[in-house]
């Protein structure tokens, strides 16, 4: 059996079968969790190209699979992406409440995860744009729930990500057969421009970011957190994989400064937006943009340390965003409006959910002793060696984001006539409590993430 069959074809087939069982939501969720456990554990423990031995059963996992004249290739360097995506899928399926989330989300989320992995594995590269578009269409089916649901953000999500597809396809067509050198300089530059435009839309890079906050207002916070836990991560890994194959592009004098400037602009503008934002769903969207800005700055370091730092940032990023989306879902399901006025005094009504929101935001901003603190500190130390001005701008952006987080905290603790009472259900208390515990552990013992990733760091692509 090939790796693409195990991690792409079989999950797609399973999701199709599960669509026939939507009338049994608990059964569908259990099947999804079992599939997530198997896919995640296999990716973590099984090197690609080796024989998988289970008792007397032996299975040789080869790296490639050919379909429709194209190849899907998953190598050991892709095991980190496989482990991360399917672990994220498992995390969200365990957290999912079938009473408030439609059962169709389970098979569709499995299908989206498999298709995004296929976008990372497909060769030639240009077909990844088509696969991402397929994932976008499935996401729309996943988040569209009611006829009276606001659709402006969903439509903008579809339009913008569809615009990225022809750009990436055209760039891939130009670059076809020219991976080794830069013959035809004007031709190569035009290809890079189209490609960067497509990547910029996928990552919601400023000024192509407006669709992301609008999309967050149109969907449930929990679904938003799942979707944008994996899409930016896969896109960043595709970029790394692409750059590692274009020697002339990654050695060009404009690439590193461009990544640093764009990433810094995203951090600064996000901080400004959050400092005055009154909608908590939009704050969650800006959290994604802040993380993306830091990811681009990490890549701009132009060193192996920067790439490793980027890989290490994915785990606290996903956990913080999952906890934020889940906590906001608990608050929204309690009948509260997710605005600064709507959540006034919510700390007394839903204390665990309120702490979950605040802890997630502090982790994302990199507050001292939070899960993101050591990563932000290490990045600033490395960046300060080459660009002190960028460090100052980043501090300004983080200050704005922190001001916005404090504004939310003030609303949460605003006095009202109600007495303290824990209104969360036992399952919600357990999930939020576990998320808080993980963030605290990663904040107090930052080397935990490095230890978890140590088996994968030796296999990541040699970008710089």
C-alpha positions in Angstrom: 0.0 0.0 0.0 1.2 3.5 -0.7 1.2 6.4 1.7 -1.2 8.5 -0.4 -3.7 5.6 -0.4 -3.5 5.3 3.4 -3.7 9.0 4.2 -5.7 10.4 1.3 -7.7 7.8 -0.7 -9.0 5.7 2.3 -10.1 8.8 4.3 -12.0 10.1 1.3 -13.7 6.7 0.9 -14.5 6.6 4.5 -16.0 10.1 4.5 -18.2 9.1 1.5 -19.5 6.1 3.5 -20.1 8.2 6.6 -22.3 10.6 4.6 -24.8 7.7 4.4 -25.0 7.5 8.2 -25.8 11.2 9.0 -29.0 10.2 10.8 -26.9 8.6 13.5 -24.7 11.5 14.7 -23.1 9.7 17.6 -22.2 6.8 15.4 -20.7 9.1 12.9 -18.7 11.0 15.5 -17.3 7.7 17.0 -16.3 6.5 13.6 -14.6 9.8 12.9 -12.7 9.7 16.2 -11.5 6.1 15.5 -10.4 7.1 12.0 -8.6 10.1 13.4 -6.8 8.1 16.0 -5.6 5.5 13.4 -4.5 8.1 10.8 -2.7 10.3 13.4 -0.9 7.5 15.2 0.1 5.9 12.0 1.6 9.1 10.8 3.4 9.7 14.1 5.0 6.3 14.5 5.4 4.9 11.0 8.2 6.1 8.7 7.2 6.2 5.1 9.0 3.6 3.0 9.2 1.1 5.8 7.1 -2.0 6.5 4.2 -1.5 8.9 4.2 -4.6 11.2 1.0 -5.3 13.2 1.4 -8.8 14.8 1.7 -11.2 11.9 0.3 -8.6 9.4 3.0 -6.7 7.4 2.3 -3.8 5.1 4.9 -2.1 3.0 4.1 1.7 2.8 5.6 3.2 -0.4 5.8 7.0 -0.9 4.0 7.4 -4.3 0.7 6.7 -6.0 -0.3 7.4 -9.6 -3.8 8.5 -10.5 -5.1 10.1 -13.7 -1.6 10.5 -15.1 -0.5 12.5 -12.0 1.4 11.4 -9.0 0.8 11.9 -5.3 4.0 11.7 -3.3 4.3 11.6 0.5 7.8 11.2 1.9 9.2 11.2 5.4 9.5 15.0 5.2 5.7 15.1 5.0 5.1 13.1 8.1 5.0 16.2 10.2 2.1 17.6 8.0 0.3 14.3 8.2 0.7 14.1 12.0 -0.4 17.7 12.5 -3.4 17.7 10.2 -4.9 14.4 11.4 -4.1 15.2 15.1 -5.9 18.5 14.6 -8.8 16.6 13.0 -8.9 14.2 16.0 -8.8 17.1 18.5 -11.7 18.9 16.9 -13.8 15.7 16.5 -13.3 14.9 20.2 -14.3 18.4 21.1 -17.3 18.5 18.8 -20.7 18.7 20.4 -23.2 16.8 18.1 -26.1 18.7 19.7 -24.9 22.0 18.2 -22.8 20.9 15.3 -24.4 19.1 12.4 -23.3 15.5 11.9 -22.2 16.3 8.3 -19.2 18.1 9.7 -17.5 14.9 10.6 -17.3 13.3 7.1 -16.7 16.6 5.5 -13.9 17.6 7.9 -12.2 14.2 7.1 -12.6 14.8 3.4 -11.2 18.4 3.7 -8.2 17.2 5.7 -7.5 14.4 3.1 -7.8 16.9 0.1 -5.5 19.4 1.8 -2.9 16.6 2.3 -3.3 15.8 -1.4 -2.6 19.4 -2.2 0.7 19.1 -0.4 1.5 15.7 -2.1 0.4 16.3 -5.7 2.9 16.6 -8.5 3.1 18.7 -10.7 2.7 21.4 -8.1 0.1 23.5 -10.1 -2.6 20.9 -9.4 -2.5 21.9 -5.7 -4.6 24.9 -6.6 -7.4 22.7 -8.0 -7.3 20.6 -4.8 -7.5 23.6 -2.5 -10.5 24.8 -4.5 -12.1 21.4 -4.0 -11.5 21.8 -0.2 -13.0 25.3 -0.3 -16.2 23.9 -1.9 -16.5 21.2 0.8 -15.9 23.8 3.5 -18.9 25.8 2.2 -21.0 22.7 2.4 -19.7 22.2 5.9 -20.4 25.7 7.3 -23.7 26.3 5.5 -26.4 25.3 8.0 -29.5 27.5 7.8 -31.3 29.4 5.1 -31.3 32.6 7.2 -27.6 32.3 7.9 -25.5 35.4 6.9 -23.8 34.4 3.7 -21.8 37.6 2.8 -18.6 36.3 4.4 -19.1 32.8 2.9 -19.5 34.3 -0.6 -16.4 36.4 -0.1 -14.5 33.4 1.1 -15.5 31.5 -2.0 -14.7 34.4 -4.3 -11.3 35.2 -2.9 -10.0 31.6 -2.7 -11.3 30.9 -6.2 -9.4 34.0 -7.5 -6.2 32.3 -6.1 -6.7 29.2 -8.2 -6.0 30.7 -11.7 -3.1 32.6 -10.4 -1.4 29.5 -9.0 -2.3 27.5 -12.1 -0.9 30.1 -14.4 2.3 30.4 -12.4 2.8 26.7 -12.3 2.3 26.5 -16.1 5.0 29.2 -16.6 7.4 27.5 -14.2 6.8 24.0 -15.7 10.1 22.6 -16.9 12.0 25.5 -15.5 12.6 24.5 -11.9 16.4 24.3 -12.1 17.3 27.7 -13.3 16.1 31.2 -14.1 16.2 31.2 -17.9 14.0 33.8 -19.2 14.2 36.3 -16.4 11.1 38.3 -17.3 9.1 35.0 -17.6 10.2 33.9 -14.2 9.4 37.1 -12.5 5.9 37.2 -13.9 5.4 33.6 -12.7 6.6 34.5 -9.2 4.2 37.5 -9.1 1.2 35.3 -10.0 2.3 32.7 -7.5 2.8 35.1 -4.6 -0.6 36.6 -5.4 -2.2 33.2 -5.0 -0.3 32.5 -1.8 -1.2 35.9 -0.4 -4.9 35.2 -0.9 -4.6 31.7 0.6 -2.9 33.2 3.7 -5.2 36.3 3.8 -2.1 38.5 3.6 -2.7 42.2 4.0 -4.4 43.9 2.0 -6.2 40.7 0.9 -7.4 39.9 4.4 -10.9 41.5 4.5 -12.7 38.2 3.6 -11.3 36.4 6.7 -13.0 38.6 9.4 -16.2 38.6 7.4 -16.1 34.8 7.0 -15.7 34.4 10.8 -18.9 36.4 11.3 -20.9 34.0 9.1 -19.9 30.7 10.6 -19.8 29.1 14.0 -16.6 29.9 16.0 -15.8 26.2 16.5 -15.9 25.4 12.7 -13.9 28.6 12.0 -11.2 27.5 14.4 -10.9 24.0 12.7 -10.8 25.4 9.2 -8.1 27.9 9.9 -6.1 25.6 12.1 -5.2 23.5 9.0 -5.5 25.8 5.9 -2.8 28.3 6.8 -0.6 25.5 8.1 -0.9 23.5 4.9 -0.4 26.6 2.8 2.8 27.5 4.7 4.1 23.9 4.2 3.3 24.1 0.5 5.3 27.3 0.3 8.3 25.8 2.1 8.2 22.8 -0.2 7.9 25.0 -3.2 10.7 27.3 -2.2 13.0 24.4 -1.4 12.8 23.3 -5.1 13.5 26.7 -6.6 17.1 27.5 -5.8 17.2 30.8 -7.8 14.1 32.1 -6.0 15.1 31.4 -2.4 18.5 32.9 -3.1 17.1 36.1 -4.7 17.8 39.3 -2.8 14.2 40.4 -2.6 12.6 37.3 -1.0 13.7 37.6 2.6 13.0 41.4 2.9 9.6 40.9 1.3 8.6 38.2 3.7 9.8 40.3 6.6 8.0 43.4 5.5 4.7 41.6 4.7 4.8 39.7 8.0 5.6 42.8 10.0 2.7 44.8 8.3 0.3 41.9 9.2 1.3 42.0 12.8 1.1 45.8 13.1 -2.3 46.1 11.3 -3.8 43.2 13.2 -2.8 44.8 16.5 -4.5 48.0 15.4 -7.6 46.3 14.3 -7.9 44.2 17.5 -7.3 47.2 19.7 -10.6 48.7 18.5 -12.6 45.6 17.6 -15.9 44.9 19.4 -16.8 41.6 17.7 -15.2 38.5 19.3 -15.6 36.4 16.1 -13.6 39.0 14.2 -11.0 39.0 17.0 -10.6 35.2 16.4 -10.0 35.9 12.7 -7.4 38.5 13.5 -5.7 35.9 15.8 -5.2 33.8 12.7 -3.8 36.8 10.8 -1.4 37.6 13.7 -0.1 34.0 13.7 0.3 34.1 9.9 2.3 37.4 10.2 4.6 35.8 12.7 5.0 32.7 10.5 6.2 34.9 7.6 8.6 36.7 9.8 10.0 33.4 11.0 10.6 32.3 7.3 12.2 35.7 6.7 15.0 34.9 9.1 16.6 32.9 6.3 18.0 30.3 8.6 17.3 26.7 9.8 16.4 28.1 13.2 13.6 30.2 11.7 12.1 27.2 9.9 12.3 25.1 13.1 10.7 27.9 15.1 7.9 28.0 12.6 7.3 24.2 12.9 7.4 24.5 16.7 4.8 27.3 16.6 2.1 25.2 14.9 1.2 23.1 18.0 0.5 26.0 20.5 -1.2 27.8 17.6 -3.7 25.0 16.9 -4.4 24.3 20.6 -5.0 28.0 21.4 -7.2 28.5 18.4 -9.2 25.3 19.2 -9.7 26.4 22.8 -10.7 29.9 21.6 -13.2 28.6 19.1 -14.7 26.1 21.6 -15.0 28.6 24.4 -16.7 31.2 22.1 -19.1 28.4 21.0 -20.0 27.7 24.6 -20.7 31.4 25.2 -22.7 31.7 22.0 -24.8 28.6 22.7 -25.7 30.1 26.1 -27.6 32.8 24.2 -25.1 35.6 24.4 -24.1 37.9 21.6 -20.4 37.6 20.8 -19.7 41.4 21.1 -18.0 43.3 23.8 -21.4 44.5 25.0 -23.1 41.1 24.7 -20.5 39.4 26.9 -20.6 42.0 29.7 -20.2 40.2 33.0 -20.0 36.8 31.4 -17.2 35.8 33.8 -19.8 35.2 36.5 -22.1 33.2 34.2 -19.6 31.1 32.3 -16.3 31.4 34.2 -14.5 28.4 32.5 -15.4 29.6 29.0 -14.3 33.1 29.8 -11.0 32.0 31.1 -10.6 29.8 28.0 -11.1 32.8 25.7 -8.7 35.0 27.7 -6.0 32.3 28.1 -6.1 31.6 24.3 -5.7 35.3 23.4 -2.8 35.7 25.9 -1.1 32.6 24.4 -1.6 34.0 20.8 -0.1 37.4 21.8 2.8 35.7 23.6 2.1 37.0 27.1 4.8 35.9 29.7 4.4 32.4 30.9 1.9 31.6 28.2 2.4 28.9 25.6 3.4 31.3 22.9 5.8 33.4 25.0 9.0 31.4 24.4 8.3 31.3 20.7 7.8 35.1 20.5 10.8 35.7 22.6 13.1 33.5 20.5 11.8 35.1 17.3 12.5 38.6 18.6 16.0 37.6 19.8 16.8 36.2 16.3 15.2 39.1 14.5 16.9 41.7 16.7 20.3 40.5 15.3 19.4 41.7 11.8 16.5 44.2 12.0 16.0 46.2 15.2 13.3 48.4 13.5 11.2 45.3 12.7 11.4 44.3 16.4 10.0 47.7 17.4 7.1 47.5 14.9 6.3 44.0 16.1 6.2 45.2 19.7 3.8 47.9 18.6 1.5 45.3 17.0 1.6 43.0 20.0 0.8 46.0 22.2 -2.3 46.7 20.1 -3.4 43.1 20.3 -2.8 43.1 24.1 -4.9 46.2 24.5 -7.8 44.5 22.6 -7.5 41.5 24.9 -7.6 43.7 28.0 -10.7 45.4 26.6 -12.4 42.0 26.3 -11.2 41.1 29.8 -12.7 44.3 31.2 -16.1 43.5 29.6 -15.9 39.9 31.0 -15.5 41.2 34.5 -17.9 44.1 34.3 -20.1 44.1 37.5 -23.7 43.0 37.2 -26.5 41.8 39.5 -25.9 38.1 39.0 -24.0 35.9 41.4 -21.1 33.6 40.5 -22.3 30.4 39.0 -20.7 27.7 36.8 -23.2 27.1 34.0 -20.9 25.0 31.8 -21.8 21.3 31.4 -19.4 18.7 32.7 -18.2 17.8 29.2 -17.5 21.5 28.5 -15.6 21.9 31.8 -13.5 18.9 31.1 -12.6 20.0 27.5 -11.8 23.6 28.5 -9.9 22.5 31.6 -7.8 20.1 29.6 -7.1 22.8 27.0 -6.1 25.3 29.7 -3.8 22.6 31.3 -2.0 22.0 28.1 -1.4 25.7 27.5 -0.1 26.1 31.0 2.2 23.1 30.7 3.6 24.5 27.4 4.0 27.9 29.0 5.9 26.6 32.1 7.9 24.0 30.2 8.5 25.4 26.7 10.8 22.5 25.7 7.9 20.1 25.7 7.0 21.2 22.2 10.6 20.8 21.0 10.7 17.3 22.5 7.5 16.4 20.8 8.8 17.6 17.4 12.3 16.3 17.7 11.6 13.2 15.6 10.3 15.3 12.8 12.8 18.2 12.8 15.5 16.1 11.2 13.2 15.3 8.3 11.9 18.8 7.4 13.0 20.3 4.0 16.3 22.1 4.0 15.0 25.5 3.0 18.0 27.7 3.7 
